[in-house]
Amino acid sequence: MRRLTHVAAALRHQQDTAIATLGLTPAVARALHELDPDRPLPARDLAERLGCDRSNVTALVDKLEQASLVERRTDPADRRQKTLVVTEAGREVRDGVDAAMSDARLLAGLTDAELASLRELVWKVSDGGCPEACGPE
């Protein structure tokens, strides 16, 4: 079990390092990652996606807005509500976040057969809930 924890920590460190080069914290990067650049989203919906309190999302959005990655805009369908819109700069940084979150350098030394075995084992230990494919099908 310690080795599995070590692998998870190594993956997290790799991602956090790549995200830091973008000038973001992991929490801010995750918030940006959850936003669809083509669909404005109310902050309350972002809070739901992140599984956190709205007050925490306000702080994350403040940081995204200060970095000019997101803008708060009035929702044309409900002028009482603000939506979060990813800016052009935000789209570029979000692409970098996506790349950092999907970077699999730790798995680069594995063969296709080993990746398939790993995918199957991860599926088993996660009770069928592996969030993303772990290698070629």
The first five atom37 places (N, CA, C, CB, O) and aatype in JSON, in Angstrom:
{
  "aatype": [12, 1, 1, 10, 16, 8, 19, 0, 0, 0, 10, 1, 8, 5, 5, 3, 16, 0, 9, 0, 16, 10, 7, 10, 16, 14, 0, 19, 0, 1, 0, 10, 8, 6, 10, 3, 14, 3, 1, 14, 10, 14, 0, 1, 3, 10, 0, 6, 1, 10, 7, 4, 3, 1, 15, 2, 19, 16, 0, 10, 19, 3, 11, 10, 6, 5, 0, 15, 10, 19, 6, 1, 1, 16, 3, 14, 0, 3, 1, 1, 5, 11, 16, 10, 19, 19, 16, 6, 0, 7, 1, 6, 19, 1, 3, 7, 19, 3, 0, 0, 12, 15, 3, 0, 1, 10, 10, 0, 7, 10, 16, 3, 0, 6, 10, 0, 15, 10, 1, 6, 10, 19, 17, 11, 19, 15, 3, 7, 7, 4, 14, 6, 0, 4, 7, 14, 6],
  "atom_mask": [
    [1, 1, 1, 1, 1],
    [1, 1, 1, 1, 1],
    [1, 1, 1, 1, 1],
    [1, 1, 1, 1, 1],
    [1, 1, 1, 1, 1],
    [1, 1, 1, 1, 1],
    [1, 1, 1, 1, 1],
    [1, 1, 1, 1, 1],
    [1, 1, 1, 1, 1],
    [1, 1, 1, 1, 1],
    [1, 1, 1, 1, 1],
    [1, 1, 1, 1, 1],
    [1, 1, 1, 1, 1],
    [1, 1, 1, 1, 1],
    [1, 1, 1, 1, 1],
    [1, 1, 1, 1, 1],
    [1, 1, 1, 1, 1],
    [1, 1, 1, 1, 1],
    [1, 1, 1, 1, 1],
    [1, 1, 1, 1, 1],
    [1, 1, 1, 1, 1],
    [1, 1, 1, 1, 1],
    [1, 1, 1, 0, 1],
    [1, 1, 1, 1, 1],
    [1, 1, 1, 1, 1],
    [1, 1, 1, 1, 1],
    [1, 1, 1, 1, 1],
    [1, 1, 1, 1, 1],
    [1, 1, 1, 1, 1],
    [1, 1, 1, 1, 1],
    [1, 1, 1, 1, 1],
    [1, 1, 1, 1, 1],
    [1, 1, 1, 1, 1],
    [1, 1, 1, 1, 1],
    [1, 1, 1, 1, 1],
    [1, 1, 1, 1, 1],
    [1, 1, 1, 1, 1],
    [1, 1, 1, 1, 1],
    [1, 1, 1, 1, 1],
    [1, 1, 1, 1, 1],
    [1, 1, 1, 1, 1],
    [1, 1, 1, 1, 1],
    [1, 1, 1, 1, 1],
    [1, 1, 1, 1, 1],
    [1, 1, 1, 1, 1],
    [1, 1, 1, 1, 1],
    [1, 1, 1, 1, 1],
    [1, 1, 1, 1, 1],
    [1, 1, 1, 1, 1],
    [1, 1, 1, 1, 1],
    [1, 1, 1, 0, 1],
    [1, 1, 1, 1, 1],
    [1, 1, 1, 1, 1],
    [1, 1, 1, 1, 1],
    [1, 1, 1, 1, 1],
    [1, 1, 1, 1, 1],
    [1, 1, 1, 1, 1],
    [1, 1, 1, 1, 1],
    [1, 1, 1, 1, 1],
    [1, 1, 1, 1, 1],
    [1, 1, 1, 1, 1],
    [1, 1, 1, 1, 1],
    [1, 1, 1, 1, 1],
    [1, 1, 1, 1, 1],
    [1, 1, 1, 1, 1],
    [1, 1, 1, 1, 1],
    [1, 1, 1, 1, 1],
    [1, 1, 1, 1, 1],
    [1, 1, 1, 1, 1],
    [1, 1, 1, 1, 1],
    [1, 1, 1, 1, 1],
    [1, 1, 1, 1, 1],
    [1, 1, 1, 1, 1],
    [1, 1, 1, 1, 1],
    [1, 1, 1, 1, 1],
    [1, 1, 1, 1, 1],
    [1, 1, 1, 1, 1],
    [1, 1, 1, 1, 1],
    [1, 1, 1, 1, 1],
    [1, 1, 1, 1, 1],
    [1, 1, 1, 1, 1],
    [1, 1, 1, 1, 1],
    [1, 1, 1, 1, 1],
    [1, 1, 1, 1, 1],
    [1, 1, 1, 1, 1],
    [1, 1, 1, 1, 1],
    [1, 1, 1, 1, 1],
    [1, 1, 1, 1, 1],
    [1, 1, 1, 1, 1],
    [1, 1, 1, 0, 1],
    [1, 1, 1, 1, 1],
    [1, 1, 1, 1, 1],
    [1, 1, 1, 1, 1],
    [1, 1, 1, 1, 1],
    [1, 1, 1, 1, 1],
    [1, 1, 1, 0, 1],
    [1, 1, 1, 1, 1],
    [1, 1, 1, 1, 1],
    [1, 1, 1, 1, 1],
    [1, 1, 1, 1, 1],
    [1, 1, 1, 1, 1],
    [1, 1, 1, 1, 1],
    [1, 1, 1, 1, 1],
    [1, 1, 1, 1, 1],
    [1, 1, 1, 1, 1],
    [1, 1, 1, 1, 1],
    [1, 1, 1, 1, 1],
    [1, 1, 1, 1, 1],
    [1, 1, 1, 0, 1],
    [1, 1, 1, 1, 1],
    [1, 1, 1, 1, 1],
    [1, 1, 1, 1, 1],
    [1, 1, 1, 1, 1],
    [1, 1, 1, 1, 1],
    [1, 1, 1, 1, 1],
    [1, 1, 1, 1, 1],
    [1, 1, 1, 1, 1],
    [1, 1, 1, 1, 1],
    [1, 1, 1, 1, 1],
    [1, 1, 1, 1, 1],
    [1, 1, 1, 1, 1],
    [1, 1, 1, 1, 1],
    [1, 1, 1, 1, 1],
    [1, 1, 1, 1, 1],
    [1, 1, 1, 1, 1],
    [1, 1, 1, 1, 1],
    [1, 1, 1, 1, 1],
    [1, 1, 1, 0, 1],
    [1, 1, 1, 0, 1],
    [1, 1, 1, 1, 1],
    [1, 1, 1, 1, 1],
    [1, 1, 1, 1, 1],
    [1, 1, 1, 1, 1],
    [1, 1, 1, 1, 1],
    [1, 1, 1, 0, 1],
    [1, 1, 1, 1, 1],
    [1, 1, 1, 1, 1]
  ],
  "atom_positions": [
    [[0.82, -1.19, 0.0], [0.0, 0.0, 0.0], [0.87, 1.26, 0.0], [-0.94, 0.0, 1.21], [0.5, 2.28, -0.59]],
    [[2.01, 1.18, 0.67], [2.89, 2.36, 0.69], [3.38, 2.7, -0.7], [4.09, 2.12, 1.62], [3.55, 3.87, -1.02]],
    [[3.61, 1.71, -1.53], [4.08, 1.98, -2.89], [3.01, 2.69, -3.7], [4.5, 0.67, -3.59], [3.31, 3.58, -4.5]],
    [[1.75, 2.29, -3.52], [0.66, 2.95, -4.21], [0.57, 4.42, -3.77], [-0.68, 2.22, -3.95], [0.36, 5.31, -4.6]],
    [[0.73, 4.65, -2.49], [0.74, 6.02, -1.96], [1.91, 6.8, -2.54], [0.81, 6.01, -0.42], [1.78, 7.98, -2.86]],
    [[3.04, 6.14, -2.68], [4.23, 6.78, -3.26], [3.97, 7.17, -4.72], [5.45, 5.85, -3.16], [4.33, 8.27, -5.14]],
    [[3.36, 6.28, -5.49], [3.05, 6.58, -6.9], [2.08, 7.76, -6.97], [2.44, 5.33, -7.61], [2.27, 8.67, -7.78]],
    [[1.05, 7.74, -6.13], [0.08, 8.84, -6.13], [0.78, 10.16, -5.77], [-1.07, 8.56, -5.14], [0.5, 11.19, -6.38]],
    [[1.66, 10.13, -4.79], [2.39, 11.34, -4.39], [3.31, 11.82, -5.51], [3.2, 11.08, -3.11], [3.44, 13.02, -5.73]],
    [[3.94, 10.9, -6.2], [4.83, 11.27, -7.31], [4.04, 11.92, -8.44], [5.59, 10.04, -7.83], [4.48, 12.92, -9.02]],
    [[2.88, 11.35, -8.77], [2.02, 11.93, -9.8], [1.56, 13.33, -9.39], [0.81, 11.03, -10.07], [1.58, 14.26, -10.2]],
    [[1.14, 13.47, -8.13], [0.69, 14.77, -7.63], [1.81, 15.79, -7.68], [0.16, 14.63, -6.18], [1.6, 16.94, -8.09]],
    [[3.01, 15.39, -7.27], [4.15, 16.31, -7.3], [4.46, 16.75, -8.73], [5.4, 15.64, -6.67], [4.72, 17.92, -8.98]],
    [[4.42, 15.81, -9.65], [4.67, 16.11, -11.07], [3.64, 17.11, -11.58], [4.63, 14.81, -11.93], [3.99, 18.08, -12.25]],
    [[2.38, 16.88, -11.26], [1.32, 17.8, -11.7], [1.45, 19.17, -11.04], [-0.07, 17.2, -11.38], [1.36, 20.2, -11.71]],
    [[1.68, 19.17, -9.73], [1.8, 20.45, -9.01], [2.96, 21.28, -9.52], [1.96, 20.19, -7.52], [2.86, 22.51, -9.61]],
    [[4.07, 20.63, -9.86], [5.23, 21.34, -10.4], [4.91, 21.95, -11.75], [6.43, 20.39, -10.52], [5.26, 23.1, -12.02]],
    [[4.24, 21.18, -12.61], [3.87, 21.69, -13.93], [2.86, 22.83, -13.81], [3.28, 20.56, -14.8], [2.94, 23.81, -14.55]],
    [[1.93, 22.71, -12.88], [0.93, 23.75, -12.67], [1.57, 25.02, -12.12], [-0.17, 23.26, -11.71], [1.19, 26.13, -12.49]],
    [[2.55, 24.86, -11.25], [3.26, 26.02, -10.69], [3.98, 26.81, -11.78], [4.26, 25.58, -9.61], [4.1, 28.03, -11.68]],
    [[4.47, 26.12, -12.81], [5.14, 26.84, -13.9], [4.15, 27.72, -14.67], [5.82, 25.85, -14.87], [4.56, 28.64, -15.38]],
    [[2.86, 27.44, -14.54], [1.82, 28.26, -15.16], [1.42, 29.44, -14.26], [0.6, 27.4, -15.47], [0.6, 30.27, -14.64]],
    [[2.02, 29.49, -13.06], [1.72, 30.57, -12.12], [0.45, 30.34, -11.32], [0.0, 0.0, 0.0], [-0.14, 31.29, -10.8]],
    [[0.03, 29.08, -11.21], [-1.2, 28.74, -10.5], [-0.94, 27.82, -9.33], [-2.19, 28.11, -11.45], [0.05, 27.1, -9.29]],
    [[-1.86, 27.85, -8.38], [-1.85, 26.85, -7.32], [-2.69, 25.67, -7.82], [-2.41, 27.44, -5.95], [-3.49, 25.83, -8.74]],
    [[-2.53, 24.5, -7.22], [-3.35, 23.37, -7.64], [-4.86, 23.64, -7.54], [-3.0, 22.16, -6.8], [-5.62, 23.22, -8.42]],
    [[-5.3, 24.33, -6.5], [-6.73, 24.6, -6.33], [-7.25, 25.53, -7.42], [-6.99, 25.21, -4.94], [-8.33, 25.31, -7.96]],
    [[-6.49, 26.57, -7.75], [-6.9, 27.51, -8.79], [-6.9, 26.8, -10.15], [-5.96, 28.75, -8.82], [-7.79, 27.02, -10.97]],
    [[-5.89, 25.97, -10.38], [-5.82, 25.22, -11.64], [-7.01, 24.28, -11.78], [-4.5, 24.42, -11.72], [-7.58, 24.16, -12.87]],
    [[-7.39, 23.64, -10.7], [-8.54, 22.72, -10.76], [-9.82, 23.5, -11.08], [-8.7, 21.96, -9.43], [-10.66, 23.03, -11.85]],
    [[-9.96, 24.67, -10.49], [-11.14, 25.5, -10.78], [-11.17, 25.88, -12.25], [-11.15, 26.78, -9.89], [-12.22, 25.79, -12.9]],
    [[-10.04, 26.31, -12.79], [-9.97, 26.67, -14.2], [-10.27, 25.46, -15.08], [-8.59, 27.26, -14.55], [-10.97, 25.57, -16.09]],
    [[-9.74, 24.32, -14.7], [-9.96, 23.07, -15.45], [-11.45, 22.71, -15.51], [-9.17, 21.91, -14.8], [-11.91, 22.18, -16.52]],
    [[-12.18, 22.99, -14.46], [-13.61, 22.65, -14.4], [-14.49, 23.58, -15.23], [-14.09, 22.67, -12.95], [-15.65, 23.27, -15.5]],
    [[-13.95, 24.72, -15.64], [-14.73, 25.66, -16.44], [-14.64, 25.31, -17.92], [-14.25, 27.09, -16.2], [-13.56, 25.05, -18.43]],
    [[-15.77, 25.31, -18.58], [-15.83, 25.05, -20.02], [-15.67, 26.4, -20.72], [-17.17, 24.33, -20.44], [-16.52, 27.28, -20.54]],
    [[-14.61, 26.58, -21.51], [-14.4, 27.87, -22.16], [-15.53, 28.3, -23.09], [-13.12, 27.82, -22.94], [-15.66, 29.48, -23.4]],
    [[-16.35, 27.36, -23.53], [-17.43, 27.68, -24.45], [-18.79, 27.81, -23.77], [-17.5, 26.64, -25.51], [-19.8, 28.07, -24.44]],
    [[-18.83, 27.63, -22.45], [-20.1, 27.71, -21.73], [-19.91, 28.43, -20.41], [-20.67, 26.3, -21.48], [-19.36, 27.85, -19.47]],
    [[-20.34, 29.68, -20.31], [-20.27, 30.39, -19.02], [-21.0, 29.6, -17.93], [-20.88, 31.8, -19.15], [-21.98, 28.92, -18.19]],
    [[-20.49, 29.71, -16.72], [-21.01, 28.91, -15.62], [-21.19, 29.78, -14.38], [-20.07, 27.72, -15.32], [-20.29, 30.56, -14.05]],
    [[-22.31, 29.67, -13.68], [-22.45, 30.39, -12.41], [-21.47, 29.83, -11.38], [-23.9, 30.29, -11.88], [-21.15, 28.65, -11.39]],
    [[-21.01, 30.7, -10.49], [-20.05, 30.28, -9.46], [-20.62, 29.16, -8.59], [-19.66, 31.48, -8.58], [-19.88, 28.27, -8.16]],
    [[-21.92, 29.2, -8.32], [-22.5, 28.14, -7.48], [-22.36, 26.77, -8.15], [-23.99, 28.43, -7.19], [-22.17, 25.77, -7.47]],
    [[-22.45, 26.73, -9.49], [-22.27, 25.47, -10.21], [-20.82, 25.01, -10.15], [-22.72, 25.61, -11.67], [-20.54, 23.81, -10.06]],
    [[-19.9, 25.97, -10.21], [-18.48, 25.61, -10.06], [-18.23, 25.04, -8.67], [-17.57, 26.85, -10.32], [-17.5, 24.06, -8.53]],
    [[-18.83, 25.64, -7.65], [-18.68, 25.13, -6.29], [-19.17, 23.69, -6.2], [-19.45, 26.02, -5.29], [-18.55, 22.85, -5.55]],
    [[-20.28, 23.42, -6.86], [-20.83, 22.06, -6.86], [-19.87, 21.09, -7.55], [-22.21, 22.04, -7.55], [-19.63, 19.99, -7.05]],
    [[-19.34, 21.5, -8.69], [-18.39, 20.63, -9.42], [-17.14, 20.34, -8.6], [-18.0, 21.27, -10.75], [-16.6, 19.24, -8.64]],
    [[-16.7, 21.35, -7.86], [-15.48, 21.19, -7.06], [-15.77, 20.53, -5.72], [-14.82, 22.54, -6.83], [-14.84, 20.11, -5.02]],
    [[-17.04, 20.44, -5.35], [-17.4, 19.85, -4.07], [-16.96, 20.7, -2.9], [0.0, 0.0, 0.0], [-16.52, 20.18, -1.87]],
    [[-17.07, 22.03, -3.05], [-16.64, 22.9, -1.97], [-17.66, 24.02, -1.75], [-15.25, 23.49, -2.27], [-18.59, 24.2, -2.54]],
    [[-17.46, 24.76, -0.7], [-18.33, 25.87, -0.32], [-18.18, 27.04, -1.29], [-18.02, 26.32, 1.11], [-17.1, 27.26, -1.83]],
    [[-19.26, 27.77, -1.49], [-19.23, 28.92, -2.41], [-18.21, 29.97, -1.99], [-20.61, 29.57, -2.48], [-17.6, 30.62, -2.85]],
    [[-18.0, 30.14, -0.69], [-17.02, 31.14, -0.24], [-15.61, 30.77, -0.7], [-17.06, 31.28, 1.3], [-14.81, 31.66, -1.01]],
    [[-15.3, 29.48, -0.75], [-14.0, 29.05, -1.26], [-13.88, 29.33, -2.75], [-13.77, 27.55, -0.99], [-12.83, 29.73, -3.24]],
    [[-14.97, 29.12, -3.48], [-14.97, 29.36, -4.92], [-14.78, 30.85, -5.19], [-16.28, 28.86, -5.56], [-14.11, 31.22, -6.15]],
    [[-15.36, 31.7, -4.36], [-15.2, 33.14, -4.54], [-13.73, 33.51, -4.5], [-15.98, 33.92, -3.45], [-13.26, 34.29, -5.33]],
    [[-12.99, 32.96, -3.56], [-11.55, 33.24, -3.46], [-10.8, 32.71, -4.69], [-10.97, 32.61, -2.18], [-9.91, 33.38, -5.2]],
    [[-11.16, 31.52, -5.15], [-10.51, 30.96, -6.34], [-10.8, 31.79, -7.58], [-10.97, 29.51, -6.56], [-9.91, 32.07, -8.37]],
    [[-12.06, 32.2, -7.73], [-12.44, 33.01, -8.89], [-11.77, 34.38, -8.81], [-13.98, 33.17, -8.96], [-11.36, 34.93, -9.84]],
    [[-11.65, 34.94, -7.62], [-10.94, 36.21, -7.46], [-9.52, 36.1, -8.01], [-10.9, 36.64, -5.97], [-9.04, 36.99, -8.71]],
    [[-8.85, 34.99, -7.69], [-7.48, 34.79, -8.18], [-7.45, 34.62, -9.7], [-6.85, 33.56, -7.51], [-6.57, 35.16, -10.37]],
    [[-8.41, 33.87, -10.23], [-8.49, 33.69, -11.68], [-8.77, 35.02, -12.38], [-9.58, 32.67, -12.03], [-8.22, 35.31, -13.44]],
    [[-9.62, 35.82, -11.77], [-9.97, 37.11, -12.35], [-8.78, 38.08, -12.28], [-11.19, 37.71, -11.64], [-8.53, 38.82, -13.23]],
    [[-8.06, 38.07, -11.17], [-6.88, 38.93, -11.02], [-5.81, 38.58, -12.05], [-6.29, 38.8, -9.61], [-5.05, 39.45, -12.49]],
    [[-5.75, 37.31, -12.44], [-4.78, 36.86, -13.44], [-5.32, 37.02, -14.86], [-4.42, 35.39, -13.2], [-4.66, 36.62, -15.82]],
    [[-6.5, 37.62, -15.0], [-7.17, 37.84, -16.3], [-7.46, 36.53, -17.05], [-6.3, 38.73, -17.17], [-7.45, 36.5, -18.28]],
    [[-7.72, 35.47, -16.3], [-8.04, 34.18, -16.9], [-9.54, 33.94, -16.98], [-7.37, 33.06, -16.11], [-10.01, 33.14, -17.79]],
    [[-10.28, 34.63, -16.12], [-11.73, 34.5, -16.05], [-12.33, 35.88, -15.83], [-12.16, 33.51, -14.91], [-11.72, 36.73, -15.18]],
    [[-13.52, 36.1, -16.37], [-14.27, 37.33, -16.12], [-15.63, 36.96, -15.54], [-14.43, 38.18, -17.42], [-16.24, 35.97, -15.93]],
    [[-16.08, 37.78, -14.6], [-17.46, 37.66, -14.11], [-18.32, 38.54, -15.01], [-17.59, 38.07, -12.58], [-18.06, 39.73, -15.17]],
    [[-19.35, 37.94, -15.58], [-20.26, 38.7, -16.44], [-21.7, 38.45, -16.03], [-20.05, 38.32, -17.93], [-22.04, 37.39, -15.5]],
    [[-22.54, 39.44, -16.28], [-23.97, 39.29, -16.02], [-24.55, 38.27, -16.98], [-24.7, 40.65, -16.13], [-24.3, 38.32, -18.19]],
    [[-25.32, 37.35, -16.44], [-25.99, 36.33, -17.26], [-27.12, 37.0, -18.04], [-26.53, 35.16, -16.37], [-28.02, 37.57, -17.43]],
    [[-27.08, 36.94, -19.38], [-28.14, 37.58, -20.16], [-29.53, 36.98, -19.91], [-27.82, 37.48, -21.64], [-30.54, 37.67, -20.1]],
    [[-29.59, 35.73, -19.48], [-30.87, 35.08, -19.21], [-31.42, 35.46, -17.83], [-30.72, 33.57, -19.32], [-32.63, 35.4, -17.61]],
    [[-30.54, 35.85, -16.92], [-30.95, 36.24, -15.56], [-29.98, 37.3, -15.07], [-30.99, 35.0, -14.58], [-28.91, 36.98, -14.55]],
    [[-30.35, 38.55, -15.24], [-29.45, 39.66, -14.95], [-29.07, 39.75, -13.47], [-30.09, 40.95, -15.38], [-28.15, 40.5, -13.11]],
    [[-29.74, 39.01, -12.61], [-29.38, 39.01, -11.18], [-28.18, 38.11, -10.92], [-30.57, 38.54, -10.33], [-27.56, 38.18, -9.86]],
    [[-27.84, 37.29, -11.88], [-26.8, 36.28, -11.7], [-25.55, 36.61, -12.51], [-27.33, 34.89, -12.09], [-25.65, 37.12, -13.63]],
    [[-24.4, 36.32, -11.94], [-23.13, 36.46, -12.65], [-22.67, 35.08, -13.11], [-22.05, 37.14, -11.74], [-22.87, 34.08, -12.42]],
    [[-22.06, 35.06, -14.29], [-21.48, 33.81, -14.77], [-19.97, 34.0, -14.92], [-22.12, 33.38, -16.13], [-19.48, 35.12, -15.0]],
    [[-19.26, 32.9, -14.95], [-17.81, 32.9, -15.11], [-17.49, 32.57, -16.55], [-17.12, 31.89, -14.14], [-17.91, 31.54, -17.08]],
    [[-16.74, 33.45, -17.19], [-16.39, 33.29, -18.59], [-14.87, 33.19, -18.69], [-16.93, 34.48, -19.45], [-14.15, 34.06, -18.19]],
    [[-14.39, 32.14, -19.33], [-12.94, 31.96, -19.53], [-12.5, 32.91, -20.63], [-12.59, 30.46, -19.89], [-13.07, 32.94, -21.72]],
    [[-11.46, 33.7, -20.34], [-10.92, 34.65, -21.32], [-10.04, 33.92, -22.32], [-10.13, 35.78, -20.61], [-9.77, 32.72, -22.17]],
    [[-9.59, 34.64, -23.32], [-8.68, 34.04, -24.31], [-7.38, 33.58, -23.62], [-8.37, 35.06, -25.46], [-6.88, 32.49, -23.89]],
    [[-6.86, 34.42, -22.74], [-5.66, 34.03, -21.98], [-5.97, 32.81, -21.1], [-5.16, 35.2, -21.1], [-5.13, 31.93, -20.94]],
    [[-7.18, 32.79, -20.55], [-7.59, 31.65, -19.73], [-7.66, 30.36, -20.52], [0.0, 0.0, 0.0], [-7.33, 29.29, -20.0]],
    [[-8.09, 30.45, -21.78], [-8.12, 29.26, -22.64], [-6.71, 28.68, -22.82], [-8.73, 29.61, -24.02], [-6.51, 27.47, -22.74]],
    [[-5.76, 29.56, -23.05], [-4.38, 29.1, -23.25], [-3.82, 28.46, -21.99], [-3.48, 30.27, -23.68], [-3.22, 27.39, -22.04]],
    [[-4.03, 29.11, -20.85], [-3.53, 28.56, -19.59], [-4.27, 27.27, -19.26], [-3.69, 29.58, -18.44], [-3.66, 26.32, -18.76]],
    [[-5.57, 27.22, -19.54], [-6.35, 26.0, -19.29], [-5.8, 24.83, -20.12], [-7.84, 26.24, -19.63], [-5.75, 23.7, -19.63]],
    [[-5.38, 25.09, -21.35], [-4.76, 24.05, -22.15], [-3.5, 23.52, -21.46], [-4.41, 24.58, -23.56], [-3.24, 22.32, -21.46]],
    [[-2.73, 24.43, -20.87], [-1.54, 24.02, -20.12], [-1.89, 23.21, -18.88], [0.0, 0.0, 0.0], [-1.2, 22.25, -18.54]],
    [[-2.97, 23.6, -18.21], [-3.44, 22.84, -17.03], [-3.86, 21.44, -17.47], [-4.62, 23.57, -16.33], [-3.5, 20.45, -16.83]],
    [[-4.62, 21.36, -18.56], [-5.05, 20.05, -19.07], [-3.84, 19.17, -19.4], [-5.93, 20.22, -20.32], [-3.83, 17.97, -19.09]],
    [[-2.83, 19.76, -20.02], [-1.62, 19.0, -20.35], [-0.92, 18.53, -19.08], [-0.65, 19.86, -21.21], [-0.46, 17.39, -19.01]],
    [[-0.83, 19.4, -18.09], [-0.17, 19.02, -16.82], [-0.94, 17.91, -16.12], [-0.04, 20.24, -15.9], [-0.34, 17.01, -15.53]],
    [[-2.25, 17.98, -16.17], [-3.07, 16.99, -15.47], [-3.11, 15.65, -16.19], [-4.47, 17.51, -15.3], [-3.44, 14.63, -15.59]],
    [[-2.77, 15.64, -17.47], [-2.79, 14.38, -18.21], [-1.39, 13.86, -18.52], [-3.57, 14.55, -19.51], [-1.24, 12.84, -19.19]],
    [[-0.37, 14.56, -18.05], [1.01, 14.17, -18.31], [1.29, 12.84, -17.6], [2.0, 15.27, -17.83], [1.08, 12.72, -16.4]],
    [[1.76, 11.89, -18.34], [1.97, 10.54, -17.79], [3.43, 10.12, -17.9], [1.07, 9.52, -18.51], [3.72, 8.97, -18.22]],
    [[4.34, 11.05, -17.63], [5.76, 10.68, -17.74], [6.14, 9.52, -16.83], [6.63, 11.87, -17.4], [7.04, 8.75, -17.17]],
    [[5.48, 9.39, -15.69], [5.8, 8.27, -14.79], [5.44, 6.93, -15.42], [5.06, 8.44, -13.46], [5.98, 5.89, -15.04]],
    [[4.52, 6.96, -16.38], [4.09, 5.72, -17.03], [4.81, 5.47, -18.34], [2.59, 5.75, -17.27], [4.58, 4.45, -18.99]],
    [[5.67, 6.39, -18.74], [6.32, 6.32, -20.06], [7.15, 5.05, -20.25], [7.2, 7.53, -20.26], [7.29, 4.58, -21.38]],
    [[7.68, 4.5, -19.19], [8.52, 3.31, -19.32], [7.75, 2.0, -19.38], [0.0, 0.0, 0.0], [8.36, 0.94, -19.48]],
    [[6.43, 2.07, -19.33], [5.62, 0.85, -19.35], [5.25, 0.47, -20.77], [4.36, 1.03, -18.51], [5.01, 1.32, -21.62]],
    [[5.2, -0.83, -21.02], [4.76, -1.33, -22.33], [3.23, -1.24, -22.41], [5.24, -2.81, -22.55], [2.57, -0.98, -21.4]],
    [[2.69, -1.45, -23.59], [1.23, -1.46, -23.76], [0.59, -2.53, -22.89], [0.87, -1.68, -25.23], [-0.47, -2.3, -22.31]],
    [[1.23, -3.69, -22.8], [0.69, -4.78, -21.98], [0.7, -4.4, -20.5], [1.5, -6.07, -22.19], [-0.25, -4.68, -19.77]],
    [[1.78, -3.75, -20.06], [1.87, -3.31, -18.67], [0.82, -2.23, -18.37], [3.28, -2.78, -18.35], [0.21, -2.23, -17.31]],
    [[0.62, -1.31, -19.32], [-0.4, -0.27, -19.14], [-1.79, -0.88, -19.06], [-0.34, 0.75, -20.29], [-2.62, -0.45, -18.26]],
    [[-2.04, -1.9, -19.89], [-3.34, -2.58, -19.85], [-3.54, -3.27, -18.51], [-3.44, -3.6, -21.01], [-4.63, -3.22, -17.94]],
    [[-2.5, -3.91, -18.0], [-2.58, -4.56, -16.68], [-2.82, -3.52, -15.58], [-1.29, -5.36, -16.39], [-3.64, -3.72, -14.69]],
    [[-2.09, -2.42, -15.66], [-2.25, -1.36, -14.68], [-3.68, -0.82, -14.71], [-1.24, -0.22, -14.94], [-4.29, -0.63, -13.66]],
    [[-4.2, -0.57, -15.9], [-5.58, -0.08, -16.04], [-6.55, -1.05, -15.39], [-5.94, 0.13, -17.53], [-7.45, -0.64, -14.66]],
    [[-6.38, -2.33, -15.65], [-7.27, -3.34, -15.08], [-7.16, -3.37, -13.55], [-6.96, -4.73, -15.66], [-8.17, -3.48, -12.86]],
    [[-5.95, -3.28, -13.03], [-5.76, -3.3, -11.58], [-6.33, -2.04, -10.92], [-4.27, -3.44, -11.24], [-6.96, -2.12, -9.87]],
    [[-6.1, -0.9, -11.54], [-6.66, 0.35, -10.99], [-8.18, 0.26, -10.99], [-6.19, 1.58, -11.81], [-8.82, 0.68, -10.03]],
    [[-8.75, -0.29, -12.05], [-10.2, -0.46, -12.13], [-10.69, -1.33, -10.97], [-10.61, -1.09, -13.49], [-11.7, -1.01, -10.33]],
    [[-9.99, -2.41, -10.7], [-10.39, -3.32, -9.62], [-10.31, -2.64, -8.26], [-9.51, -4.56, -9.63], [-11.26, -2.71, -7.48]],
    [[-9.19, -1.98, -7.97], [-9.04, -1.39, -6.64], [-9.91, -0.16, -6.45], [-7.59, -1.03, -6.39], [-10.16, 0.25, -5.32]],
    [[-10.36, 0.44, -7.53], [-11.23, 1.61, -7.4], [-12.69, 1.2, -7.52], [-10.89, 2.68, -8.46], [-13.57, 2.05, -7.68]],
    [[-12.95, -0.08, -7.44], [-14.3, -0.62, -7.51], [-15.0, -0.21, -8.79], [-15.11, -0.17, -6.31], [-16.18, 0.15, -8.79]],
    [[-14.26, -0.28, -9.89], [-14.85, 0.04, -11.18], [-14.99, 1.53, -11.45], [0.0, 0.0, 0.0], [-15.68, 1.92, -12.39]],
    [[-14.37, 2.36, -10.64], [-14.57, 3.8, -10.8], [-13.37, 4.55, -11.28], [0.0, 0.0, 0.0], [-13.23, 5.73, -10.96]],
    [[-12.48, 3.93, -12.05], [-11.32, 4.63, -12.57], [-11.81, 5.84, -13.36], [-10.44, 3.69, -13.47], [-12.53, 5.67, -14.34]],
    [[-11.45, 7.07, -12.96], [-12.0, 8.25, -13.59], [-11.56, 8.46, -15.03], [-11.63, 9.44, -12.79], [-12.29, 9.08, -15.81]],
    [[-10.41, 7.98, -15.4], [-9.92, 8.17, -16.76], [-9.17, 6.92, -17.2], [-9.01, 9.42, -16.86], [-8.68, 6.15, -16.37]],
    [[-9.08, 6.73, -18.48], [-8.32, 5.59, -19.0], [-6.87, 5.71, -18.56], [-8.41, 5.52, -20.54], [-6.32, 6.81, -18.51]],
    [[-6.27, 4.57, -18.23], [-4.9, 4.57, -17.73], [-3.91, 4.15, -18.8], [-4.77, 3.64, -16.53], [-2.72, 3.99, -18.5]],
    [[-4.33, 3.98, -19.99], [-3.44, 3.58, -21.07], [-4.24, 3.19, -22.29], [0.0, 0.0, 0.0], [-5.47, 3.3, -22.29]],
    [[-3.57, 2.73, -23.33], [-4.3, 2.35, -24.55], [-5.29, 1.22, -24.28], [-3.31, 1.93, -25.64], [-5.03, 0.31, -23.5]],
    [[-6.42, 1.31, -24.95], [-7.46, 0.29, -24.79], [-6.99, -1.03, -25.35], [-8.76, 0.71, -25.47], [-7.73, -2.02, -25.3]]
  ]
}
